[in-house]
Amino acid sequence: MKLPFGIGSKSNSGSSLETNASGLGTFGGVYTPSILTILGVIMYLRFGWVVGNAGLINTLIIVTLSTAITFLTSLSVCAIATDRVVRVGGAYYMISRSLGLETGGAVGISLYFAQALSVALYTIGFAESVVQTFPNLSQLYVALIITVLVGILALTSADIAIKAQYFIMAAIALSLLSFVFGHPLPNATPQVFIPPPENAAPFWTVFAVFFPAVTGIMAGVNMSGDLKDPIRSIPTGTLAAVGTGYLIYMILPIFLAIRADTASLINNPLVMQKIAIWGPAILLGVWGATLSSAIGSILGAPRVLQALARDGVLPRWLSFLGNGHGREDEPRNGTILTLAIAVAAVCVNKLDLIAPVLSMFFLTTYLVLNVAAAIEGFLESPSFRPTFKVHWSLSLLGAIGCLGVMFLINAIATVVAAIIVLIIYFWLQQREIRATWGDVRRGLWMALISKGIFQVDHQDDPKNWRPHLLVLSGAPQKRWSLIELADGFSHNRGLMTVSSILPSGSRNLGQQVKLEKTIRDYLDKRGIQSLVRVVTANNPFDGALRLIEAYGLGPLVPNTIVLGDSEEPSRREQYCQLIASVHNSKRNIVIFRENTQNSFGYRRRIDVWWGGMQNNGSLMLLLAYLLRTDINWRNAKIHLKLVVPDLAAAAAAQNNLNDFVKRLRIDVVSQVIEAEGRSFPDILHQSSQNADLIFLGMAKPGDNYTHYYETLQARVANLPSTIFVLAAPGFAFGEVLSES
């Protein structure tokens, strides 16, 4: 069966909507593997136990609840499958294209190992049933031989493996007919209306035992790359399998309740064999069920692995696992690896401990598929147009059901599976793999932003104040210290935008967008999370002012403007006019004057020159506190310095300052300095010469402000890096400190 370009082939092109003219159809590719996985060993070996412990009515309720969760998940699968071409990888492909490569990879890698180890689980189960019938055989050798044979079958051709499942389905059908036309057990009392025995297992325990019986819906989806028309076959075949399984599971308990007593149902795993008109048919069904599940797993697992390798999720040295062989593009490398894992697991023969975790991985896949469909439906993205429409609330209900069942089956295994998936997720996130497709995450954030933006008041309040910074840095590499400082203020607390003003005509709009992306990538690689804005203007100061006036979205506008110090005397007048304009717009101004020789020194000491609880003093202390919470400044001490005229004023000032510091709940060192006739510049130089960073307040713009600013610059000459702070008028920063 030749697979067309893009479907199960080596290409990842997402543009082709062709179907595979010679691929598997709905019945052979989806319905058969799905129904054979649903009608498995639990039906043969545990269904009598379920009926005996729960009673007929509760059993029908358990079957209905279990199938409802599976049905809701099937609806989600159908919605996603009819929105886009489902290529090789099945569930992994669906999740990665909806929720992103990290989520898809985390679930896909876990799903692969679950399927690979499931091969061993099923072949060991087959071996156990064979040894019970033929005690002289070795269970280990039988399991190994069957595992290798199943692997050879998968390596030969997916088409041959599917045809083998037809014979297995015939054996299961024969066993069911033999059971239906069977006879009651001797002296059996019908259990139709008899309540469960007093020592029966609890309802949810019985539910947990039965639920894995209906979790076979992904068997067909995993074969998506080999299907002739996956968009049509996956919904039709999956829903048909779920419906068939539900019908059979609703009929069988009636026969069990009528034909067997409670003790026989609970204590005899092969009670169906005792009831059947031809007992060996039940053994054929058990063997067929285990073999079909093993075949389904060894066909599905390598295809998930192939998709993971082709998307670059696996390490580069494992890229050979993405290769396909022959006209069918079969994943032989992945099949050989899967077979090796299964054989090793059979040899270890201690799968009881990890079996619950494997079930959790399958349920995690269902959970995430439901979440993906729910988010896609809720966002109503124009690109999500499934022909099989499902309301997002049904998918959400399916997700909740999956999560509930996971905890009911095994809470510890659920937590272990979640931890493993999260570890893989963060590993993939650290690798920063670039996907060539879009996913739903951007749409989700856009929906949240659009909802939240209207809930944000246009006026800041002290309780919720955050620094939203506009950094007028120019090219980031030229003023990197300025960006580092701003990131220390805003990291994980507010928004930060790095901006650059270019000469008019130097860039067109397209080039500006490209430059913004270049700067954003530069910042990302250095761990700086920031927005970027590039504009052009004839005059950089006019451009900066226009940017400050226009930049933002509704109430989310920068409330703090971060500037570098003015080093060019010829432009200082315009620079000071910009400060005055920004102050009049009620924005905070932070000016960084860097000591280029020492920059931030050892980042151990921050001096804040305190003038009281007026706005400048409060904002300086807030910024110093925010900076110290940054990881690079975590060892810094904040020294709060207050100058008084003489010794008489020092004692009272120290007491007041100590009381204030206690109320702040900020770790600061308070220091009262007696002037004793010295000028403030002299005190500043003597006291802060060994600091790593200095905070100084600025006066409000007024007459001859340029001269004032030049005096301020001269005052801090030869000192460590210094920050000038001018708080926005009319905002109570003192209340922000009291709310901290």
N, C-alpha and C positions, 0 to 999 in steps of 0.2 A: 504494500500500500504506500504509494508515493505521497509524501506530505508536501504541500505547497509552501512557497516562500513565506516564512513568518509564522507558520503554525507547526510547532514541534520541530522546526528546523533550526539551523545554527544562527539564523538572523533573529534579531529582537525587534525588527520593524513592527511598529504598531499601526501602520497605515493600511495594510492589506486586510480586506474583508472577505477573501476567498475562503472556500471550504475545501476540505480534502476529498477529492472525487472518489478515491478508493479506500477511504478510512472506515473505521468501525461505525456501525449504525447505532440507533437508540437501544435496541434490544440487546445486542451483543456487547456494546461498549459501556452502557450505563445501567440499564435495568438488571441484566444478569449479575454483574459483580456486586451491585448494591443489594439485591434481594438475597443473594447467597451469603453475604456478610450479615444481613439482618436475621436470617433463619440459620442461626449457628448453634454452637454447643450448649448455650444456655437453654435454648428451646428443648433440646433433647435431655440434658442432664440436670437442669435446675428448675424447669417449669413446674414439674410435679411438686417440688419442695415449695415453690412460691404459692401454689394453690393450697397445699396442705397447711401452710402457716397463715396465710391471709384469708382463706375462704374464697368462694367464687366471686361474690360481689366486690370485695376489696381487690381481688385480682383484676377484675375488669376495670376498676378505677385506676389501679396501678398502670395497666396497659394503656389506658386512655391518657393519663397524665404524661407518661413517658413519650408516647407517640405525639402528643400535642407539642412538646418541646422540640422533638425532632422535626415535626411538620413545620413549625415556625422557622426553624433553621433552614429547612428546605426552601421555604418561600424566599428567605433572604438570599440563598444561593441562586435561586431562579432569577431574582431581580438583578443581581450582579451579572449573572451569565448572559442575560438578554440585553444588557447595556453595552457590553463590549465582547470582543472575541476572547474567549478563554483559551490561552495557549498552554503549552506544556508547563506543568507544575501545579495545575488545579487550584487547590485551596491557597497555596502560597502565592500563585499568580494573582488571584482575586484580592487577597489581603494587601500585598505589596503595592498593587496599582490603586488601591483605595486609601489605605492608611499610611503608606510610605514604605520605603525599603527597609528601614530599621525594624518596624513592627512586623512586616512580612517576613523578613529574615529571621527574626527572633522566634516567630511561630513556626516558620518553615524548617529551620534547623532542628528544633525540638520535634516537630512532626516527623521529619525524616527518621530520626533515631527511634522514635516510638514505633514507626512502621517497620523498620529494620528488625528491631527486637521482637516485634509482634510475630514475625515469621517463625522465630524460635519458639515463642509461646504456643503457636498453633501446631507446629510439628511435634513438640513435646506432648501436647494434648492428644494428638493423633497416636503417638507412640504409647501413651498410657492406656488408651482404649484398646489398642491392638494387643498389648501385653496382658491385659485382663482376659482377653479371649484366648490368647496363646501364651500361657505362662512361661514356656521354655525360652522365649525370645528375650533379648536384652533391650531394655527401653532406650538406653543411650545409642546403641547401634541403629535401632529402628529410626530414632529421631534424626540421627546424622544422615542416614541413607535417604530418608524422605526430604530432608532439607536440601541435600545436593541435587536430588531429582527435580524438586520444585525450581531450584536455581537454573538447572539446565533447560527446563521447560521455558522459563522466562527469557533465557539467553537465546533460545532458538528463534522465538518470534512471539510478540504480543498476540498476534492473530491466532497462533496455535494454542497459546495459553487460554485465550477466550473460548476457543472451541472445546478445550478440555473441560471448561466450566459447564458447558452444555450437558455433558455426561454426568457431571456432579449434580446439576440441577435435576436431571432425570432421576438420579438416585434419591434425592431429597423428596421429590414428588412421589416416588414409589413408597418411601417410608411413611409419608403423611397419609397416603391412601390406605396403606396397610393398617395404620393406626385408626383412621376414621371407620373402617369396616371391621375393626377388631371386636373384642368381647369384654364384658366386665370381669374383674377379678373374682375368684371364688369367695362367696360370703361378703362381697363388697356392699356397703351401704352408701347410697347416693349422698354426696356432700353439698347439694345445691343450696339448701337453706340452713345448714348446720354452721354455727359460728366457729371461729378458730379455737383451738384448744387453749387452755389456760397458760401453758408453758410455751406458746407459740412465739416466734420472733416478732419484734415490734414492726409496725407498718412500714416505717421509713427504712428499717434494715432490709426488709423484703424488697422494698422499692429499689434500694441501692444495688441489691443482687441482680434484679431483673433489668435495670435501665441499660446496661451495656448491650443488651440484646437488640436494641433499636438504633444503635449508633453506627450503622453501616452506610450512611448516605454519601460519604465522601469517596467511596470505592470507585464510583463512576466518574466523579469530578476529577480524581487524580489521573484518569486516563484521557483528559481533555485534549492533549496534544495528538492523540491517535484517533480522535473522533472525526467522522465525515462532516458533521454539522453540529459543533458543540453548542451553538446558541439555541438550536431546536432540541437536540438530544438530551442535554443536561436537565432542563426543566421537566420534559416529558418523562424521561426514564427515572429520574429521582422521585418525582411525586407518585409515579405508578408503583415504584418499589415500596415507598412508605405506605401507600394505600393497601397494597397486597399484604405487606407484613402486618398491618393493623387488623385486617380481616382475619388472617390466620391466627393471630394471637388472641383475638376475641372469641374464636370458635373452639380452639384447642382446650381452654380451661373448662368449657362446658362438658366436653367428653371426659376429661380427667375427673371432674367432680361427680359425674354420673357413674363412672365405671370403676372408681377406686376409693378405698377408705383413707382416712387422714393419715394413719400410721404408715401405710404403704407409700403414700405420696411423699411424706417427709423423709422416710428412711431408705427408700429404694431409688437411687439416681436413675436407673434404667427401667422405671415403672412403665414407660411407654412401650418397651420391648415386651413386657408381660401382657399388656393389653392388645398389642398388634396381632392381626390375623397371621402375619408371618414375621416372627421376631427378628430374624437376620436383617430384614429391611431397615430396622431402626439402626442397627450397627452400620449398615451402608450409609445411612443418613448422617450419623455422627462422623464417620470418616470423611464423607463428602463435605460436610460443613467445615471441618478443620482444614481439609486440603484447599477448599475454595477460599477460605480466609487467608491461608498462607500464600496462595497464588495471588490474591488481590493485593496483599501487602508487598510481595516481592515485585509486582508490576508497578505499583504506585510509588514506592519509596525511591527507586532510581530516577524516576521522572521528576520528582520534587528536587532531588539532588542535582539533576541536570539543569533545571531552571535556576537553582541557587548559584551554580557555577557560572552560568551564562550571564547572570546579572551582576557578577563580581562580588557577591556576598561572601563566598568562600575565599580563603587566602589564595594568592596568585599561584602558589605552587600546586594547588588542587584544581587549577583551571581545566586540566585534561578531563575532569569529570563532566564537563559540559559538552564534550564531543559526542556526536551521534554516528551510528554505523549503518551502512546499507541504505537501501531506498526508503526504508521505514524510519530512518534516523533514530534507531533504537539506542538507549543509553547503556551500552554493554559495559563500559567502564564502571558506571554506577551500580549496575547489577552485580558485577563481580565483587565490588566493595561491600555491597549489601549482603551478598551471600557469605562473605568472610565474617562479617559481624554476626550474622545469624548462626553460623557454625561455631564461632567462639562462644556465643551465648548458650548454645546447646551443650557444649563441653563443660561450661561452668555449672550449668544445671541448677542455678539458684536465682530464679527469676521472680520468686514469690514476693521479695521485698520491693522490687521495682515495678511489678505489674500494676499496682494502683497508680503510680506516677505516670505510667504509659497511658492509662485511661484518662488521667487529667490532661495530658497533652492533646488527646483527641478532643476532649470537651473544651479545652482552651481554644482550639481551632474553631469549633462551633461558636463559642462565645464571641471571638473576635470577628468572625464572619457576620454575625448578627449586629455587632456594633458598627461594622463598616456599612452595612445596608441601612441601619437606622440613621447614621450620620448623613449618608448620601441623600436619603429620602427627606430628612429634616431640613437640610440646607437648600433643597430644591435648586441645585446648581443646573444651569442651562445645559451643561455637558452630560448630565445624568438623565438619560431618556430610555429606561428599560421598556421593552415591549410587554414584559410580565410585571405589572405594577403591584407593589405591596406598600401599604401604609407604614410609615416609619415606626409607629407605635407597636405594630406587630413584631417587627424585628427587635425593638427594645425589650418587649415582653419575652421574646426568645432568649435574649442575652441574660436577662434576669433569671429565667428558668435554668439556663445552663450553669450559671454561677451558684444558684441554690443547690442544684443536683451535685455539683462538685463537692461542696461542703458536706452534703448529706452522705455521699459515698465515702469520702475520706478527707477530713479537714487537714490532716498533716500532709497527705500527699498533694492536696491542693496548694498549700503554702510552699512545699518543695518545688512543685512545678512552676509556680509563679516566680520564685526566686531564680530558678534556672532561666526562664524566659527573660526576666529583667536583666540578668547578667549578660546574656547574649545581646539584648537590645542596647545596653550601654556600651558594650564592646563595638558593635556596629556603628553606634553614634560617634564614638571616638575615632573610628577609621574615616569618617566623613566621606562615605561613598556617594558619588554624584549619580543620581538617577536621571535617565533620559526621558522620564515621563512625569507628569504632574500627579498629585494626589490630593486627597480631600482636606489635608491639614490646613492649607492656605484658606480654603473656603470656610473651614470651621472658625479660624481666627477672625476672618472678615465678618462672619456672622456675629461673633462675640463682640467685636469692636463696634459694629453698627448698633447692636443692642445697648452696649455699655456707654457709648459716647453721649447718648441722650440722657443718661442717668447722672452724668457728671455735671456738677454745678459750675457755672461760669466764674464763681468767686471761690478762691482758696479759703479753707478754714484751718485753724491751728491744729485740730485733731488729725487731719488727713494730709497735712502739707508734705509735699515731696519736691526735691529739686529736679525740675525739668530743664536741662541745660542745652543752650545753643552755644557751641564752641566755635569761635571765629579763629580757626587755626591756620587756614590756608592749607598748603600741602602737608599732610600728616608727618612725613618723615623729617620735615624741617623744624617742626615744633612738637616733637613727640612728648616731651615732658608736660606740655600743656594738656595734651590728650590724656596722658597717664593720670594727671591730677584730677581732671574732670571725671574720668572713669572711677577714681577713688571716691568722689562725691556721690555719683549716681548709681554705682553698680548694684543691681537687684533692688533698687529703691525708686528710681525715677527714669524718665526718658532722657536720652542724650543724642544730640545731633552734631556731627562734625561738618562744618561748612567751609566753603572756600569761595572767594570773590575773584573772578577772572576778568581781564580787560574785555570790553565790548568787541565783538567780532572775532575773538580768538577761538571760539567754539560755537557751532550751531547746536540746536536742541538735541539732535541725535548724538552728537559727540559729548554733550554734557551728561546725558544718560549713561553713555559708555564709561565716562570718567568716574561717575558716581559709583558704578559697579566695581571699577578697578580699586577705588579707595575703600569701598566696603569689604572687598575680598582681602585687601591689605590689612584692614583692622581685624577682620575675623581670624586671619592666620596668627595674629598676635594677641588673640584672646580678648579683644575689645568689642563689646556689644554696643553698637551705635547705629543710628540712622545717618544718612549722608545727604547733603544738599550742596549742589554747585550752581552758582548763578553768575551772570556777567553784568558789568556796569562800567560806565566811563570813569567813575571815581570809586575807589574801594570803600570809602566811608559812606557815600550815598548808597552803594550797593548793600553794605552791611545794614544800614538803617531801613532800607526797603525790605530786606530779608526779615529783620526783626519785626517789622510792622505786619508783614503778610504771612509769615511762616506759622503753620499750626493747623489744627483741625478743630473747629468749634472751640470748646473750653480748653482743649489740650494744646496750649501754646507754651513756649519756653518762658519760665518765670525767672530764670537766672542766665545772664549773658556772661560767658567766660572769654576773656581777652588776654592776649599777650601785652606786655608793656610796650609803650611807644619809645622806640630807640632812635627815631629820626626827628631831629629838632624842627625841620622845615614843615613837618606834618603834625606837630604837636597841637597846634591850634584846632585843626579839624578833628583830631583825636579827642580833645576835651569837649568839643561841641557834640561829638557822638555820645560821650558819657552823659552829658546834660540831656540829650534827647532820649536816651535809654532810661534815664532816671525819671524823666517826665512821663514816660510810658508805663511807669510803676513796675519796672523789672529790677531784680537784684543785679548788681554788677560785681564781678570777681575778676581782678586783674592780677596776672601772675608775672612777677618780675624775677626771672631766674638768675641765680648765680651760676654762670656757665661752667665754672671750675669745679664746683661741688654738687650742683644740681640739688638733689634731695638728701645729700650727705648719707648718714647711716640710717635714716628714717627712725630715729629713736626719740627725738624731742621736738615737740611742737609748742612754740611760745605764742600765747594769745594775749595781746595787750588790751586789757579790760578797762572800759570806761563807764561801766554800769549796765543796767538792763535795757538801755535804749536799743533801738533796732540793730545798729551796727554790732554792738557787743553780743547780743543774743545770736545774730546770724553767724558771726565769727565762731562762737562756741559750738553752734550746731554743725557748721562745716568741719570744724576740727574733730568733732565726735564722729561724723560720718566718715571722714577720712581714716580715722583710727580703726574703724570696723573693717576697712579693706585689708586683705591678707598681707599686702606689702607693708602696711603700717601697724600690724597687730602688736608689735613690741614697743610702740611709741608711747611716751608719756605726755599728757597735755599739761603745760605749765600756765596757769592763769595768773597774770601779773597785773597788779594795781599800784599806781604811783600816788603817794600822799605827800603833803608838804613837809611834815616833820614828825617827830616821835610822838607828840601828843595825839595826833590823829591816827597813828599806826595801830594802836591796840584795839580801838573800836572798829577800825576798818578790817582788821584781821578777824575779829569775832564775827562781824557781819558777813565777811567773805566765806568763812568756814560754815556758817549756817546756810548760806546760799548753796555752797557746794554739796552739802548733805541732802538738800532738797532736790538737787539736780539728778541724783542717781547716776552721775557720770564720774568715772574715776579720773580726777584731776588733782594736780598739786597746786595749791593756792600760795601766792607769795605777794606780800605787801612790801613795797620799796619806798623808803624815805628819800625824798628829793634832796633836802638839806641844801637848797640853793643851786643844785645842778640843773642844767637844762634837760628837757626830755630827750633830745638827740644823744646827749652824752650818756644818759641812763640806758637808753635803748642799745647803744653800741656796747656798753660795759656788760649788760645783763644778757643780751641775746647773741653775743658773738659766737657762742658754741652751740646754738640751736641748729636744727636741721631744716626747720620751716618756721616762718614768722607770719602771724596774722596781725594786720593793722587796719583800723577803720579809716574811712575817708570822709571828708566834709561834703555836705551837699553842694552841688554846682551853684555858683553865684558869680559876682563880678570878679574879673581878673582871675578866673579859675585856672587858666593856663599857668600863670605864675605860681599859684598854689600847688599845682600838680608837679611842677618842676622842683619846687621846694621839697615836696614829699619824696621825689626821686633822690634828691641830694641827701636827704635825711637817712636813707637806707643804703647809700653807696657803701660798697665793700662788706655788706652784711650777707648772711646766708639768704637763700631764696625766700622771697617775701610775697605775701598775698595781700593786696589792697581790697577791702570789702566796703561796698556801699549798698545798704539795704534799701529795698523798695519802700517808698513812703506809704503809710496808711495800713501796714500789716503788722500784727502783734506777734513778732517772733518770740517775745518773752513767754507768751502763752504756749507756743510750740515746745519750749523747754519745760514748762510746767506740766505738759501733757506727756512728755517722754517716758 
